[in-house]
Amino acid sequence: MQRDTVQDGPASGRRERTKQRTRARIYEAAIALFIEKGYDKTTIDDIIGRADVGRGTFFNHFQRKEDLITEWADVRRCLMTDRLKVSVGLEGTDTATLLHLCVAILAQVNEEQHEQASTMLTAWVKTGSPLWEAPYTAAVFADILRDGQQRGDIDPGCEADLIGNVLRDLYLGALFRWVRNNSPRGELGPELRRIVSALLSGISRETERSSPLAGAANPPGAARSR
């Protein structure tokens, strides 16, 4: 019995790795086609042709074409979350610096995927995903604000969850304008920094409002996110 278990383990692992590679191939083929042809004009037949898999294999991994948008959002969220954890975990860093670092990371991820972000964000909005997705960036912002209240550099009367949602909404607004205007690389970050600076002026303690960090062109610690 023990010998069978040992033999099954590696085989099961290989099957899972093969399954994940196939899923990744379908996903990557779909993203490339969405960029080339547009989301609406790309069919499932186009995707399975590019990925070189059968229809049954496609539906084993994705029930609908829309599920590929969910997959894109999940991949993107993991990337952002991993990088944001670095900023949230910086001990002894003031709230202004942490918030500026967070939006610098968000801008960096979008700038790195400029063409993909433009295509997929449009599809993401069309499917109504922003209405149903958990606001994970709002939670990150709120946690930073609560820590700032404990340190004393954020007004204790500030509603952290509310302001976290406001920051997320402002971030998404800036992101959608960036896509709509087909803005060149490098323009998203400065707008997000201006948004954070404006908001901080209203929720920082009086002793912090004159801090040059709120208007910094390059948020301290941004280099550590690369």
N, C-alpha and C positions, 0 to 999 in steps of 0.2 A: 504493500500500500504506500509506504514511504517513497519507494522508487518511482511509482506512478506520479506522485505529487511533484517530485523533483523534475520529472520529464515534462509534465504538463506546464510547469511554471514558465520556462523559456519559450515554449510554443505559444502560450497565451500572450506573453509579452511581445513576441514577433507579430502575432495577429493584430494586437492593439496598435503597434507602431505602423503596420501596413495600413490599417484603417485610418489612422491620423494623417498619414502621408497622402492617402487618396482624398480625404476631406480637404486637406490643404491645397492639393492640386486643383480641385473643383473651385475652391474659394479664390485662389489666385487667378485662375482662368476667367472667372466671373468678373472680378475687379478690373482686370485688363480690358475685357470687352465693354464693361460699363464706361470706362474712360474713352475707349475708341469709338463706340457706337452710341453711347448714351444708355441709361438704365432702361428707359421705356422701349427702345428699339432692340434690345438684346433679348433673345428668347432662350428658353431652357435648352432647345436643340443646339443653339449657338454655343452654349456653355459646355454641354457634354461633348460636342465636337472638338472644341479647343482643349478640353481636359482629357479627351480620349477615354471616356468612360461610357458605360451604357446608361439608359434612362433609369433602370432599376437601381443602379449604383448611386446615381444622383439622388433619387428619392429615399435611399437608405440614410442619407446624410442631411438632406434638406427637403422638407415637405413642399415648400413653395419658393418661388424666386425671391419673395420678400424676406425669407429667412436669411438670405445672404446679407441683407442690410443689417439684420440683427447681429449676425456674425461679425460684420465690419465694426459695428458699434462696440461689441464685446472686446474685440482685439484692440481697438482704440482706447477703450476704457482701461484695460489692463496696462497698456503702455503708459497712459497718463498717470494712473494710480501708482505704478512702480516709481515713476519719477517724482511724483508729488510726495510720496512717503519720505523721500530724502529731505525735502524742505520741512515737512511737519516734524521730523525727528531732530531738527537742529536745536539743541538746547541752548538757552541763553540768548537766543536771537529775538529781537523785538518784533512786534506784530507787523509794523509797516514793511520791514524787510521780508518777512515770511510771505505776506500777501503779494508783494511785488515779485518775489521769486516764483510763487505759484503761477501768476499770470504769465511770467516769462516762459515757464515750462509749457503752459497751454499753448502759447503762441508758437513756441519752438516745434511742438508736435505737429501743429497745423501747417507751419511753413515747410517742414520736412516733407509733408505729404500734400503739397500745394495742389497739384492737379487732381489727385485722388480725393482730397478733402472737398474740393469744389463739386466734383461729380456726385460723391456719396452723400454730402450734406443735403444737396437738392433732393435726392431720392429719399433720404431720411425724413425730410419734412413732408414730402408728398405722401408718405405712408402713415403720417401722424405719429411717428415714434416719439417726438419730443414731449407729447402729452402723456405718454404712458411709462417712459423710462424713469427709473429712480434717479433723483437729482444728486448724483454722487459728488459732483464738484461743489454743490451747495453745502453738503455735509463737511467737506474738507475745509471750506471757508469758515463755517460755523465753529468747527473745532479750534481753528487758529484764533478766532475772536474770543472764544471762551478762555483759552490759555492766556490771551492778552489781558482779559479782565482780571485773572488771577495774578498776573504780573503787575497790574496797575497801570498799563499804558492804554487801555481801552475803557471807555466810560462804563461803569458797572450797570448803568441803566439800559445799555444797548441790548436789544433782543438779538442774540447771536444767530438763532435759527432764521429769523426774519431777514437780517442783513446778509446771511449766507445765501438765501434764496434771491435776494436782490442782486448780489454780486454775480450769481449764476445767470440771472436773466440779462444783466448788462453784458456779461461775457458772450452769451449766445447772440444778443443783438449785434454786438461788434463783429462776431464771427459771420453772421448772415450778411451784414453790410460788406464785409471783406470779400465774400463770395459774389454777391450781387454786383459789386462794382468792379469785379475782376482786378482787385488791387494787386500791385506788384509785391514781390517778396519783401519782407522787412517792415511793412506798414501795420501789421496787426499788433505787434508787441507795443509800440509807442501808444496806440489808442488804448490798449488795456491798462497800461501804466497810468495814463491820464484819468481813466475811470477810477482806479484804485485810489489815486491821490485825491480826487474830488470827494470820494466817499469817506476816506480817512479824516478829512478836514472836519467832518461832522460828528465822528464817533470817537476820536482820540481825546485823551485827557488834555487839559489846557497846557500842561508841561510838555506835551509831545507834539502839539500842533505846529510848532515852529521847526520841528525836525527836518533837516534837509533830505532825509530818506524818502519822505512822501513825494518829493519831486525828482527823485534820482532818475537820470536817463537810463542808467544800467543798474538794476537792482543788485545790491551786494549779495554774493552767494550764487548769482546766476551761472558763473563759470563752473560751479560745482555740479550743476545739473547736466552738464554735457558729458 
